[in-house]
Amino acid sequence: MIGTLIFTIYPFISSLIYSFTNYDLISKPKFVGFANYIEMFTTDPDFVRSLKVTIEYTILTVPIQLIFALFLAFILNFKLKGINFFRTAYYVPSILGGNVAVAILWKFLFNKTGLVNQVIQTFGGKPVGWLSSSSNAMFVLVILGVWQFGSAMVIFLSALQQIPTDLYEAARVDGAKKWTIFFKITIPLITPTVFFNLVMQLNNKLQEFNSPYLITNGGPTKSTYLTSLLIYDNAFKNFRMGYACAMSWVLFIIIAVLALALFKSSNRWVYYSDGGQN
């Protein structure tokens, strides 16, 4: 309870209060009303641009990550010799993916003289400016984001293992093909898990910070300048904590609206074990 009050509830409420102030972390906060919110939508082009970049990054990363996680979970669900080793190996990226050391290693891999370009040159290709091109830099971040599929994969695997085998046996007796079984039995029965993973990954990717900060630092030409980086720069580089708090609350509202929209839409496509929908 004390930890929740100090590290969650207090910062949550205080950030809302500071969002209506001009606060530089040193002087006493000065109340400015909605000035911070008006500024970010009218005179700050970086904010709108960062929102677009954040949404682009999320749209590119989340679907591919979930599809890849489900595909591997489906394969790892088979009872094969040594399957536990592969389950553990594929889960490791989710533990290390957000690690600072991994992000730095990723930056070196895709550097002009990094391992990726060395492999390309080995096969006669020309080195690619992965981190100097806007589209390539985003591609590097998306690949790292997709690589962090372990947690979603484990949750998918747990859902797949809970599907009754007699449903598959009955479908095979009726002559159903593998693709029909997958899309008519497997997918509908794991839609609650798909929904959970979708909400969680959207929340995580919209707040991504480590990867773009350590690998590209928002560049080149702010093509990977996610909203989390803009908030950080305003809070701890420009010492505009009040303005940064206002941005944080706008981002929070966007995430909340998307989550509510997903919950609302779940009535149409999420099925539960009793055969009904949410």
C-alpha positions in Angstrom: 0.0 0.0 0.0 2.8 2.4 0.9 4.7 1.6 -2.3 1.5 2.1 -4.4 0.8 5.5 -2.7 4.4 6.8 -3.1 5.4 5.5 -6.5 2.0 5.3 -8.4 -0.8 7.4 -6.9 1.2 10.4 -5.8 3.1 10.8 -9.1 -0.1 10.3 -11.0 -2.0 13.1 -9.2 1.0 15.4 -8.9 1.7 15.2 -12.7 -1.9 16.3 -13.4 -1.5 19.3 -11.1 1.9 20.2 -12.6 0.5 20.0 -16.1 -1.4 23.2 -15.4 1.7 25.0 -14.2 5.0 26.4 -15.4 7.5 24.3 -13.4 11.3 24.1 -14.0 12.1 21.7 -11.1 13.8 24.5 -9.2 11.4 27.4 -8.8 8.0 27.2 -7.3 5.3 26.0 -9.8 3.3 28.9 -11.3 -0.3 28.2 -12.3 -0.8 28.8 -16.1 -4.2 27.1 -16.7 -4.5 25.3 -20.0 -1.6 27.2 -21.6 0.6 24.0 -21.8 -2.1 22.1 -23.6 -2.9 24.9 -26.0 0.8 25.3 -26.8 1.5 21.7 -27.7 -1.4 21.6 -30.2 -0.9 25.1 -31.7 2.8 26.2 -31.6 4.8 23.1 -31.0 5.2 21.1 -34.2 7.4 18.5 -32.5 4.5 17.2 -30.4 2.1 16.4 -33.3 5.0 15.0 -35.3 6.1 12.8 -32.3 2.5 11.5 -32.0 2.5 10.5 -35.6 5.9 8.8 -35.3 4.7 7.0 -32.1 1.5 5.8 -33.8 3.5 4.6 -36.9 5.9 2.7 -34.7 3.0 1.1 -32.8 1.1 0.1 -35.9 4.2 -1.4 -37.5 5.4 -3.3 -34.4 2.3 -4.7 -32.6 0.6 -6.7 -35.3 3.8 -8.3 -36.6 4.9 -9.0 -33.0 1.6 -10.7 -32.1 1.5 -12.7 -35.3 5.1 -13.9 -34.8 4.4 -14.7 -31.2 1.3 -16.8 -32.0 3.1 -18.6 -34.8 6.0 -19.7 -32.6 3.6 -20.5 -29.7 1.7 -22.8 -32.1 4.9 -24.5 -33.1 6.2 -24.8 -29.5 2.8 -26.3 -28.4 3.7 -29.6 -30.1 5.1 -32.3 -27.8 8.6 -32.7 -29.2 11.9 -33.8 -27.6 13.7 -30.9 -26.0 10.8 -28.5 -26.6 11.3 -26.9 -23.1 14.7 -25.7 -24.2 13.3 -24.0 -27.2 10.5 -22.4 -25.2 13.0 -21.0 -22.8 15.3 -19.8 -25.6 12.5 -18.0 -27.4 11.3 -16.3 -24.1 14.8 -14.8 -23.4 14.4 -11.8 -25.8 11.3 -10.6 -23.8 13.6 -10.4 -20.7 16.5 -8.8 -22.4 14.7 -6.7 -25.1 14.2 -3.6 -23.0 17.7 -3.9 -21.5 20.0 -1.0 -22.0 22.9 -3.3 -22.9 20.8 -5.0 -25.6 19.8 -1.6 -27.1 23.5 -0.6 -27.3 24.4 -3.9 -28.8 21.6 -3.5 -31.4 23.0 -0.1 -32.3 26.4 -1.6 -33.0 24.9 -4.4 -35.0 23.3 -1.9 -37.4 26.1 0.6 -37.4 27.7 1.5 -40.7 30.6 -0.9 -40.0 28.4 -3.2 -37.8 27.9 -7.0 -38.2 24.8 -6.7 -40.3 26.6 -4.6 -43.0 29.6 -7.0 -42.8 27.3 -9.9 -43.6 25.8 -7.9 -46.5 29.3 -7.1 -47.9 30.3 -10.8 -47.5 27.6 -11.6 -50.1 28.7 -8.8 -52.4 26.2 -6.1 -51.3 26.9 -2.5 -50.4 26.7 -1.3 -46.8 23.4 0.2 -45.8 23.0 3.3 -43.7 20.6 1.7 -41.2 20.7 4.5 -38.7 21.2 7.4 -41.1 18.0 6.9 -43.2 14.6 7.8 -41.8 12.9 4.6 -43.1 15.8 2.4 -42.2 16.1 3.7 -38.7 12.4 3.0 -38.1 12.9 -0.4 -39.5 15.7 -1.1 -37.0 13.5 -0.1 -34.1 10.5 -2.1 -35.4 12.7 -5.3 -35.7 13.9 -4.9 -32.1 10.3 -4.3 -31.0 9.1 -7.5 -32.8 12.1 -9.4 -31.3 10.6 -8.8 -27.9 7.8 -11.3 -28.5 8.6 -13.7 -25.7 6.1 -12.6 -23.1 3.2 -12.6 -25.6 4.4 -16.0 -26.9 4.3 -17.5 -23.4 0.8 -16.2 -22.9 -0.3 -17.6 -26.3 1.3 -20.9 -25.5 -0.6 -21.2 -22.2 -3.9 -20.4 -24.0 -3.2 -23.1 -26.7 -2.5 -25.7 -24.0 -5.9 -25.1 -22.5 -7.9 -25.9 -25.6 -9.6 -29.3 -25.2 -8.1 -31.9 -27.5 -11.4 -33.6 -28.1 -12.5 -30.5 -30.2 -9.6 -31.2 -32.6 -10.3 -34.9 -32.7 -14.0 -34.2 -33.5 -13.0 -31.8 -36.2 -10.6 -34.4 -37.8 -13.4 -37.0 -37.7 -15.6 -34.6 -39.6 -12.9 -34.2 -42.2 -11.8 -30.7 -41.3 -8.4 -29.6 -42.7 -5.6 -28.1 -40.6 -6.2 -24.5 -41.8 -10.0 -24.9 -41.1 -9.2 -26.2 -37.6 -6.8 -23.4 -36.9 -9.2 -20.6 -38.0 -12.5 -22.1 -36.8 -11.4 -23.7 -33.5 -8.0 -22.4 -32.3 -8.3 -18.7 -33.1 -11.9 -18.2 -31.7 -10.9 -20.0 -28.5 -7.9 -17.9 -27.9 -9.4 -14.5 -28.7 -9.5 -13.5 -25.0 -5.7 -14.0 -25.0 -5.3 -12.1 -28.3 -7.3 -9.3 -26.8 -5.2 -9.2 -23.6 -1.9 -9.3 -25.6 -3.1 -6.6 -27.9 -4.0 -4.2 -25.1 -0.8 -4.8 -23.3 1.5 -4.5 -26.3 -0.3 -1.3 -27.5 0.2 0.2 -24.0 3.9 -0.8 -24.0 4.7 0.4 -27.6 3.0 3.7 -27.2 5.3 4.4 -24.2 8.5 3.0 -25.8 11.6 4.8 -24.6 14.8 2.8 -24.2 15.2 1.6 -27.8 14.7 4.9 -29.7 16.6 6.9 -27.0 19.7 4.6 -27.1 19.7 3.5 -30.7 18.7 6.5 -32.7 18.1 9.3 -30.1 15.0 10.3 -32.1 17.0 10.7 -35.4 17.6 11.0 -38.2 15.6 14.3 -38.7 13.4 13.3 -35.8 12.0 10.3 -37.8 12.1 8.1 -34.7 11.4 10.9 -32.2 8.7 9.2 -30.2 6.5 11.1 -27.8 8.2 9.5 -24.8 11.5 11.1 -26.0 9.9 14.5 -26.4 8.5 14.3 -22.9 11.9 13.3 -21.5 13.7 16.2 -23.3 11.2 18.8 -22.1 11.3 17.5 -18.5 15.0 16.9 -18.0 16.8 18.8 -20.7 14.7 21.9 -21.2 13.5 21.9 -17.5 9.9 22.3 -18.5 8.4 19.8 -16.2 4.9 21.3 -16.3 4.9 21.1 -20.1 6.2 17.6 -20.0 3.5 16.6 -17.5 0.8 18.0 -19.9 2.2 15.9 -22.7 2.2 12.8 -20.5 -1.4 13.3 -19.7 -2.3 13.7 -23.4 -0.5 10.5 -24.1 -2.3 8.8 -21.2 -5.6 10.0 -22.6 -4.8 8.6 -26.0 -3.8 5.2 -24.5 -7.0 5.2 -22.4 -9.2 6.0 -25.4 -7.6 3.3 -27.5 -8.0 0.8 -24.6 -11.7 1.7 -24.2 -12.2 1.4 -27.9 -10.7 -2.1 -27.8 -12.9 -3.1 -24.9 -15.9 -1.8 -26.7 -15.1 -3.7 -29.9 -14.3 -6.9 -27.9 -18.1 -7.6 -27.8 -18.0 -8.4 -31.5 -14.9 -10.6 -31.8 -13.8 -12.0 -28.3 -15.3 -15.4 -27.5 -15.1 -17.2 -24.2 -15.2 -20.9 -23.2 -18.9 -20.9 -22.6 -19.4 -20.2 -26.3 -20.6 -16.6 -25.8 -19.0 -13.2 -26.4 -17.8 -10.6 -24.0 
